[in-house]
Amino acid sequence: LGLSKLCLLVIVRCTLALVTVAALLFLARGITRAFGLLTGIAFKALHLLQFHLLFYASRPLSNVYALIVVCVALGLWLRSRPHTALFLVGGAAALFRSELFVFAAPLGLAMLLRGHVSLHWGVASGIAGILAAVALSVAVDSFFWQRLIWPEGEVFYFNVILNKSHQWGEFPFHWYFTSALPRALGGACLLLPFLPFVDGRTSALPFVLVALVFVALYSYLPHKELRFVFYAVPCLNMGSAFVLASAFRHRRRRLLPFLYGLFALAACLLLTLVMLNASMLNYPAGHALARLHRSAPLLGLSRQSPVRVHIDAAAAMTGISLYGHEFDSWIYSKDEREDLDLKQFDVLVSGKEVVDGFELLFAEHGFDGLQRSLSPPSIAFVTSPKIYVHRRLQ
């Protein structure tokens, strides 16, 4: 097509975002059919005003693929198709993210207790999805890896059986409840505690309890990231949507709950605006690599001749992807071996300010926190040097 890698990236991410939004809308339509128009609108409004879910919606991560399947599965459950829902969740667990095995347990139990599935057919539906996904994964992935492999099975073995996920960092048991989910839900957190006092609450409670049990069980794994529990967000938003819809429905008789609902929506929007600005400063390595490409002639680097560029872990995690490898003649490496000889590279994109045998060309700033002021009330976004670009000394 003759398009640049950046254009291809935009096309890919827009396509994925549309698929994710379509899955959320499928769930929202199910909520509307089951619980009424106002609850469906409230569910959509909460997702529109929250930051993290839509921020991740276009990112090509296995968690996002799994989230799409979970939204469709929840929508099918609301359409009285629980066996298909369990089949999809089981398949997504085996194909995309093994933590969905943990999600499937309370989901299946909720369906069983409500009489939507029998134990025999519920388990059979989930196992059928798992077997189908494993067969597909092994067939396709083994071809590309040129060895017999079930990728998500290896991930499950490393993280759960060997319990080595802590090598990527640890957080305390309560982190999902006290940090990750409050950030993801925003003002919706203010609505959830009132669900037990809302008419029709029994309709939303199973979804909320499924999410809470899933997060509680998954909290036993020491390594934690928000994306690991994304599947809880639509379920929790469903509970918040019930509260919000009730507040709007009775706004003429109960003004205070109505104003509280508006305040929760405003809190969602305010938090999203803050996080949006912070996230724009959170990918300094992407900007550093783009700046290196633009400045190549001034730095004496040819765009047509081979230039060996090493990208370390800090840079790879803050904005550099294959789509950012602009020059086909350049050789980009993300080799993380400890005994790697860096002097074989011409340029380093690194989180280290000083590297022996290299001179610093420039540094790229990134987000370093918020600075609040009371007089006048304001918030400033603080930045500091995060990524450094070095050239080998001759």
N, C-alpha and C positions, 0 to 999 in steps of 0.2 A: 504493500500500500504506500510505501515511501514515507510513512509517518515516523516522527521521532519517538524515542523511547518514552519521553515524558508524555506525549499524546497517547501512546498506548496505555500508559499507567492510568491516565485520567479515564480512558474508555473502560478499562477493566474495573476500576474502582466505582465508577458510576453505575456500571452494569450490576455489580455485586450489591451496591447500595439499593438499587431498585428492587432486586430480589429480596433483600432483607426487609425493606419497607412493605413489599407485597405480602410477605409472611406475617408481619405485624398487623396489616390491614385484614388479612384472612382471619386472624385471631379476633380482631376488633369486631368484625362482622358477626362472628360467632357469639361474642359477648352481647352485641346488640340484639341478636335473635333470641338469646336465652334470657337476658336480664333487662332489656329495654334500651331505647335510643339514647337516653340521657347518660346511662352508664357507659355505653359505647363511645359517646363523644368525650366523656371525662377521661376514659382510658387513652384515647388518641391525644387529648390535650396534654396529659401528663408526659407521654413519650415525646411529644413535640418540644416541651419545655425542659426536659432533662438532657443532660450533656452526654454522658458516657455511652449509652447504648447507640445513639445515632452517630457518635464520633467513631465508634468501632464498626458501624454497619457496613462500611465499604472496605474494611481491611481484610485482605486475603489470609485469614487465620482459620485454623480448624475450629476454634471456638465459635466463630461467626457462622460457619457452615452448620455446626451443631445447633446453634441458636435458631437458625432458620427452620430446621427440622422440628425443634421443640415447639416453636410457635404454631407450626402447621398441626403438630400432634395435639396440642392443647385446643386448637380450633376444632379438630375432629372430635375430641372428647365432648365439647360443647354441642356438637352436631350429632351426638349419640352414636359415635363410631369409635368406642374405646379400644376395640381389638386392633384396629388399624393404627391407632395412636401408639399403643404399646409396641407394635411391630416396628414403627418408625423410630421410636426412642431406642429400642434395642439395637436396631441397625445403625443408628447414628453413634451409639456408644462404641460399637465395634469398629466403625469406620473412621470416625472423626475424633471423639474425645471420650476416653474411658470413664471420666467422672460421671457420665450420664448413667452408668450402672447404678451409682449411688442415687441419682435423681429418679431412676425408674422404680426403685424400691418403695418410697413413700407414694409415688404416683400410682403404682399398681395397687398398693394397700388402700388408698383412698377410693379407687374405683371399686375394689372388692367390698369395702365397708358400705358403700352407697348402693350396692347391688347392681352395678353396671357391668361387671364381669364375674365369671366364676373363677375359682382358683385354678382349675384345670386349663380352661381356655385362655385365661390371662397369662399364665406362665408359658403356655404353648405359643401364644402370639409373640411374646418377647423373645423367646428362644429362636423362633422362626426368623425374626428380624436379624438376630445376632448371627445365625448360621449363614443367611443370605449375604450379609455384609462381609463376613470373614471370607467367604468364597470369592466374592468380588474383589476384595482388597488383596488377597493372596495372589489371585490371577493377574491383576493389573500391576500391583507394586513389585511383584517378583520379576515381571518382565522388565520393568524400568531399572530395578536395582541389580538385575542379573544374578540374583540368588533367591532362595526360598525365604520369604519374609512376610510377616503380618505386622506392619509398623506400629499400630496402636497397641498390639499385644506386647511388643518390646517396650513401649513407653509405660504401659501398665506394670510390667515386670520390674522395670527400673524404679518407678516412683512408689509402687505399693509393696511389691514382694520384697525387693531389696531395700526399700525405704530410703532411697538415696536422693530424693527430691530436695532434701535440706541443703544439698550442695549449692543450690541456686539461691539460698537465703531462707530465713525463717521469720515468722511472725507469731505472736501469741495466739492462743486458742480463740480469743474474743475478737480478733482483728476484723473478720468479715462483718460482725455485728456492730462494732464500734467505729469502724473507719470506712471499709470498702462500700458496704451497702448504703450507709448514710450519704456518702458522696454520690453514689449512683442514683439514688432515689430523690435526693434533694428535699424539697418541701413535701413530697409525698410521705416522708417519714412522719410528718406532723399529723397526718390523717389516719394512718394505720391503727393507732391505739384506740380510736373511736369505733372501729368496725364492730366490736361486740354489742354496741348500742344502736346499731342501724337496722332498720326493717329489711328483711330479706338477707340478712348477714349469712345465714346458713348456706346460701348459694355460693358465696365467695370464700368462705372459711376453708373449704377443702383445698383450694388452690394456694391460699396463704400458708396453710399448715404444711402442704407438700414442700413449698419453698423453704420454710423455716427448718423443717426436719432435714432436708437435703443439706442446707448450709451448716447446720449443727454437726451432722455426720462428717461432712467434708472438712470441717475445721480441725479434725484430729490429724490431718496431714500437715506437717510443719511448714512446708513451702506454700505460700498463698499469693494469689494474684486475683484482682477483681474479675478478670475475664473467665476465671474458672467457675464463677458462680453467676454468670450472666443469665442463666436460665431461670434464676429465681426472680429476676427483675420484673418480667411481665406478670408473673403470678402475684407478686406483692403489689404491683400497680393495679391489678384487678381489685384487690381489697381496698386500696386507696380510692379507686374510681367509684366504688360503691358508696363510700363516705361522702365523696365530693358530689356525686349525683343526688344523694339524699339532701345535702345542704342546699343545693340549687333548687331541688324540687319543692322544698318547704321554706323557701326564702322569704315569703310574705308573712308567714306565721312565726318563723324563727330567724331573726335577722343576724344574731351573733354567729351561729354556725355558718351562715352564708358568707359573712365577712371573713371568718376564719378560713374558709375554703379559698377565697380570693387571696388571702395572705399567703397560704401554702403555694398557690400557683405563682405568686410574685416571688416567693423565696426560691422556687425552682428556676425561674427566669434569671434572677440575680446571680445565683450560684453558677448557672450555665455561662453567663457573660464573663464572670471571673475566670472560670476554667477555660473558656474559649481563648481568652487573651493569654493565659498562661501556657496553653498547649501550643500556641503559635511560636512560643519561644523555647519549646521543649525538644526541638530537633536540630541542634546546631551542626551535627555532622553532615546532614543533607545540604545545609547552606554552605558548609566548608568545602564539600566536594564540588558543588556547583561553582563556587568562587574559584576553586583551583582550575576548573575547566575554562572559565572565562579568562582567567589571568595567565593561562599556559604560555602564550607567546611572549608576554612581558617577563615571565620567569625563565625564559630560555628553554621551554619544554615544547617539543613538536607535537602537534595534534595528529600527524600522520605516521610518526615513527613510534616504535614500542617504548613505553614508559611503564616501569613496574611500580605499582602503587599498593602499599599494604594498608589494610583497614583493620584496626584492632577491635576488640570486643566493645569497648566504650563507644566507638564510632559506629559500629554496626548496629548498636541498639538505639541510636539517636538520629535516625533519619536516612541512613544509606540502605538502598535496596539495589537489586540488579537493574532496575529501571533507571537508576542514577548513573550507571556506568556508560557515560555518554560516547566515548571514543572507542571504536572497535579495534583500533590499533594498540590501545593501552591494555596492560595486563593487570587486572585487579585481583588481589589476594586477601582472603580472610583467614588465613592459616593461623591457628591459635596454639601451635606447639610451643612448649616452654623453651625448647632448645633451638628455636628458629633463629637463624642468622639474619637480622634485619638489614645488614649492609648489602644484601643482594638486591634491595629495593632502591629505587630512585627517590620515591616520595612516601612519606608516612602520614596517614590521617589517624591521629591518636589522641587518647585522653591524657597522655603524658606531656608535660610542658618541656621537659628536657630529655633528650635521647642522645647517648654518646655516638659521635660520628655524624651527627646531623645538625643542620642549622634551622632555626625556627623561621618560617616564612610569614605566617600570620596565625592569629587565634580567632576562634569564633565564639561569641558569647551565647549563653543559654540561661534559661530560667533558674533563679536561685532563691526564690521566695517572695513573700509579700511584705510590704512595709506600710503599716497603717498609721494614719494621722487623725487625731480628733479635732484639731483646730487648724484649718477647716477640715471637716470629715472627708477623707480621701483614702484611696488605696493606690500604691505604686508597685509596679512589677520590677523587682530587683534582678539584675542579670550579672553574670561573672563569666570569665573565660572558662569554657568547658572542653572544647576540642581544638587541637593544635595540628597545624600542617607543617611538616618538616621536609627539607631536601638534604640528600646525602652530600656530605662535604667531599670535594674532589681531592 
